[in-house]
Structures are given as structure tokens and as C-alpha cells.
């Protein structure tokens, strides 16, 4: 079965010598490989800075706290995402306020974001769902007009671009995920980036119990709560190896996505996502819309291709139901959508097979 998602690692003759070197170096925790990964990742994707974390969720936790979100505050967010996006809002005692989505992409609708802002709103979290950039120009204008920090969750969107800049460069904060099945994995890991350089010291303290690296423990003074959110040298070494091959990986996702954009959109009864003309998605997943998504799943299974919805809207979970509200566009989007494989493992023959099966469906 051609999988919907798949773990990708560099060739063993490249990765294993690097891992052997770090594993027997005597330095496994946070050290120079982490700092080199931060430098190279920021440079590679055009970011002002990169603070490596143990996960994308840890990076989002840091972004919310550094943005000033505290218990009782409201955070405008999306229900169409992996659950950690919103679990972390609850972890700090804040209130997730679900805005509706743009039915053509599954991303947050700028107009509904504007409607959901109150005096208690302290941040807006947007998710570039399936690798498609949100309508960033409109959303950034809303955030700036109200003086509310904008946080980009780029977990699905590594390598995507907007206005010819790397994704993550528009918001006040952005996070990336290197969890196992993302475009690029370090087995687990993440990166936090932000515009305000003065927050760098606080971010590094946040990821290490409130302590500062490089200062003797007998001399340091903890002044704020921190967590064990640091990346270690082994994960960073995998990340350094990944950076040498990631452009080819993302390019293949995009080539497959462009192929589907052209060929699936012309099939009667089906439609595909639309997005800003200035956006270049990285197509972590490919979304197809149909009045009978179950038939697509069945037809593709018959030719050995996995297809499903992957995520469940968060407001369907009991823990989020008190915050759900009315989300009519999301309900329509979720009813009609299904994801098909689009990644680096999808060959030219595979994508032809997918399109042919859909045409015959």
C-alpha cells in the first residue's frame, strides 16, 4: 500500500558516520551540534534566528509564553489541526477560541478571526494546514491593527513560501516540527523563531528549566519557570544531515502537488484547494474535495494507495467542546475532504495511478 505519510532519512552512508561520531564523542546533550544546527537551519530557510527545541509542541508552548499569553487569556486558533496545537493552549491555562476556516483550503478565515477578537485576546495561532500557507497578508494586517502577536504553526509547511519569503517570516513567532513523519525529521524535535531579538535569552532559558547555559550552576539565578525542552546533539546531528537533502525532498512534494493541482482539478465532481497567488505550498499532504470522500478512499485502496482524513477537528474532542462554538465552514470542509499521498516517495507512476483511479471513480 502506498502510504499517506512516510518517514524519510538521509542515506545511511551519509547519516551513520555522523551519528557514530556524535554517539561516541562523550557529548550527547545540548552542545555545539545543536548550535550549528540552529545556525544552518535559520540560514537555509531565511529565518532571523532559530532556537532548537525537543518538539514542535515545546516550541509552540514557548511562543505562547513569550508572546505574553497567561492563564485566562484567549487565543484565537483553528480546530483543523493536530491536537497538540490546542492542547498546549490549555496547558498554560488559556482559552482556545476556535475561528472558522476558509472552505477552499482548510486554513483559518481572516474574516472570522477578526470577528472572534475580544479584549481578552492575547495571540492568534495560525496553522498552514497540509503545507498550504494561510492568507497571511490579511491575517497579519488584522493582528497588527489590534496589536496582537501572530504565531505561525509551520509544522506542515517546511519549505513553503509566501511573498517570496520562507514561511515563518511574517508572524511575530513561528514554530517548525521535526516529528517522525514531517518533511524533515530529527526523530523528534522542533524550532522556534521570532522577530524580537531581545527575547532570545528568555527563549533559551525557557527551554532549560529557566537556567542559562554557560553559567556555572552555583552562580546562576532562576527568575522564571522553564522546562526541559532543549534539543540534544544526536537529534541535531540528524538534522544537520537532513539539511543536505531537504531541498530535494521538498521539491518532490511540490512537483507532485503541482501535478495533482493540474490533473485532479479537471476531473468532474472533484476539486482541489485554492490559496493566495503569492503562496507556494510545500504539500505535506494533498487534499481532494468530493461529495463522496468514502468512494475515493475505496477506489484508491483498490489500486494500493492509502487515503484518509488523517486529522480529526479538535472541537470533536470532549476536552475542547466547551470552546467549540459554530464552525459551519469547517464542518463542510471536513465532510468533503480527503488526503492522498503527495510526498517524496510518490513516483511519477504512482501519481499517474492516483489520477487514473480518480478519473475512473
N, C-alpha and C positions, 0 to 999 in steps of 0.2 A: 504494500500500500504506500503510495506517495504521500508522505506526511504533510500536515499543515504547517508544522513547526519542527525545526531540527537544530541540534547543537552543532556549531561549527568551530573547529580549532585549526591552527596552522599545521602544516605538515610536520610529522614527528621529527624528521631530521633537522628541522629548524627549532622546534619548541623544546625537545627533550634535552639537548645540551645546555640550553639556557636554564631549564628547571634544575638539572643536576648541579649546575654551578651554584645557584642560589640555595638549594636544599642543603648543600654541604659547606656553605660559606660560614655557618655559625651565626648568621644574622637573618632571622626569619620574620621578625616583627617589623613594624613600620621603620623604614630606613631609606637609604639612598635610592633603591629601585622604585619606591613609591614616589619620591620627589621627582625622579627622572620621568616616570610615567605621567605625573601631573604636568610637567613642562611640555612633554611631547604631545599629550592629548590636547592641551589648550592650543598649542601651535597648529596642530593638524586640523582642528575643527574651528579655528578662528575665534576662540574664546579669550576673554580678558585674563581669566585665571581658572584653575581647576583645583578643587580640594577633593582628594580621593577618599571615598568612604567605603564602609563594609557592604553597603547595598544602596540601591536607588531609593528605597524607603527611608533609610537613615539620612540620605541627602535631602529628601523632602521634609523630614522632621526638622532638620537643621534650617532649611529655608523658611519654614513657617515660624520657627522661634526667632530667627534673625530678622524676619520681617515684622516682628513685634506682636505676633498672634499669641494670645494668652487664653486661659480658661474663661468661658462665657462669651468670647468674641465669635463673630460669624465669618465663615469662609465660603465664598461662592465657588462651587465646584461642579463637576459632572458626575452623573451616575453611570455613564457609559465608559467604564474603565475597569481595570483590575482593582480588586477590593483594597489593596494596601494604600492606594491614593487617599481613600477616605477614612480607613481605619486610623491612620496616623493623625488625622484631624481630631478624632475622638480621643486619641491617646493624650493629647495636650489639653483636653477639656473644652475644646472649641466646638462650635456648632456648624456642621456641614449644611449649606443651603444649596440645594440642587437646582441649577438652571436647566432649561430645556436645550435641546440640540438642534442644529441645522440638519434637517432631514436628508439633505443631499450628501452629507459627509459623516454624520455621527458626532461631529465636534460641537462644542458649545456655541450657541446662537448669541451673537453680540447684543441683539435687542433684548433678549430675555435676561442676560447678565445685567444690563442697565436697569431693568425692572426690579431685579432682586436686591439691589444695593440699598442698605439702610445705614443709620448712624452707627450700627454695631459692626459693619463690615470692615474687616482688617486685612483681607487678602482675597485675591482672585486666583484660583488654580485652574489652569487650562491643560488638557491632555491632547497631544497631537495623535489622535486615535488612528491606529493601524499604519502610522507613518505619514499621515496627511496633515500638514500644518493647519492650525486653526486660522480663522480670519484675523490675523494678528494686527493688521493696521487698525481695524475698527476697535478691537478689544483693547489694544494699548492706548488708544485715544480715550476710551471710556475710563480706564484705570488712571491715566494721568489727570484727566479732568476732575476726578473725585479724590485724587491724592491717595490712591490705594495701591499697594505693591502688587505687581503681576508676577506670578510664579508659573514658569513653563515646565510641565512634566513631559520630558522628551524621551521617555523610556521606550516608546515605539518608533522613534523618529531620528535615530542617529544618522547623520549624513544628509538629512533633509535640508532644504534651503528656503529662505523667504527674502524677497527683495535682494537677491544675490548675496545674502549673508547666511552663514551657517545657522541652523536652528538653535535656539537658546540664547541668541544675541539681542533679542528685543525686550524680553521681560527683565524685571529687576533681579530676578533669580531664575535659575533653570537647573534641572536635575537630569542625569542620564543613568541608565541602568545597564549593568553587565551581567545580569542574571542569566542562567544557563541557555535560555532559548532566544535571547535577543540577537540583533545583528552581530554584535560582538560580545563575547563572554570572557570574564575572568574567573569563571565558575560561579562566583557571586561577587558583587561589587557595585560601586556607583561613583558618580562625580557630582559635586555641587559647584556651580559657578554663579557669580553675581557681579553687578556693576560697581558697587560701592567698595573700593579697595580698603577702606577703613574697617570693614567687617572681617578682614582676613584673619586677624589674630583671634577674634571671637569664634570664628568658624573652626579654626584648628583646635582651640580649647574645647569646643563643644564635642568634637569627635574623640576626645581623650580625657574623659572624666572631669573636665574643667581645668586640667593641668596643661602646662606649656612644655612642649618637648624642648630639650636643650638646656633646661634649667634643673639643677640638682633637686631631688625631691625634698631635701632638708631645707631648701631655700624658697620653694615655690609656695604661693598662697592661692588657694581655690576661692574664687569670688563669685562663681556662677556654676549652675548644675551642668554637668557634661555626661557623656555616655561613652561606652566602648564601641565606637563607630568607625575606628580607623581601618584603612586597608593595610594588609600585610605584604611583605616583599614577594611572597610566592604568587599571590594574585596579581600584583603589579608586574611581575616578570611575564606572566601570561599576557597581560595587557600590552606590554611592550612588543611582544611577538605578534600580537594581533594587529597592532598599528601598521605593521609592514604589509599586511594583506587586506586590510579592511576596505580600502577603496575598491578593489576588485569585487569584494563581496557585495558592497552597497550598489555598485554599478550593475551587477547581475539582478539584484532585486528590482532596480529601476528599469532595466531593459525588459524584464518580464512584465512589470506593471504597465509600461507603455504599450507593450504588445496587447495586453488584455484591454487597456483603455480603447485601443483601436478596434479590436475584433469582437469583444463581448458587447460593447455598446451598440453594435449594429445588429445584434440578434433580437428578433421580435420577442417581446414580453420581458426582456431583461434591460436593466440599466445599471450604470456604474457611478461611483462618487464623482462629484464636481468640487472644485476648490478655486481659490484665488489664482488669477493668471500669474501672479508673482511668486507662487508657491511651487516648489519642486519636491514632491513627496519622496520618501525613501522606501515605501511599500513593504513594510514589515509583514503585513497581511494584504490580501486583495479582497475587496468586498464587492459582492454582486447583490443586486436587488431583484426580487421576484415576488409575485403574488403566491408562489408555491415553492418556498425555500426547501421544504422537505423533499420535493421531487428532484431538485438539484443535488441534494445530498445523496439521494438514492442513485441517480444516473451516474454521478461521478464514482460512487462506490463500485458500481458495476464495471468500471474500467480501471479500478485500482487506485483511485485518488480520494484522499480524505478531504472532507469539507464539513464545517460546522460553525456555530456562532462563537465559540471559544469563551467569550466573557458573558457573564450574567449582569444585567443592570444592578447596581449596588442597592438601589431602593427596594428591590425584591427581598432583600435580607431583613430579617426581623430587627436587627440592631439599627438599621437605617430607616425603617418605616416611619418613625415619628417625625422624620425630617423630609419625607418624600415630596408632598405637595402634588400638584398636577403637572405631568410631563407628557402632554399629548403627542408632541413630535417625536420624542424618544420612543414612545410606545409603537408608533407607526414604523419608525426606523428599525426597531428591533424585530418587529414582526416580519419585515420584508427582507432583512439582510442575511447573508451567509458568507463566510470567508472561504476562499480557495487558496491553495498553495501558490506562493509567488517568489520564494526565496532562491538563494544561490544554488540549491540542489535541484531546481526545476529546469530541466534541459529544454532545448528547442522542441524536441519530440514530445516531451511532457506537456508543454503549453499548447502545442497543436492538438494533442489528445484531449485536453481540457476543453478547448474551444469547440472541437468537433462534437464532443459529448453534449455540450450545452446546446449546440445547434440542433442536434437530433432529439433533445429532450422535449 
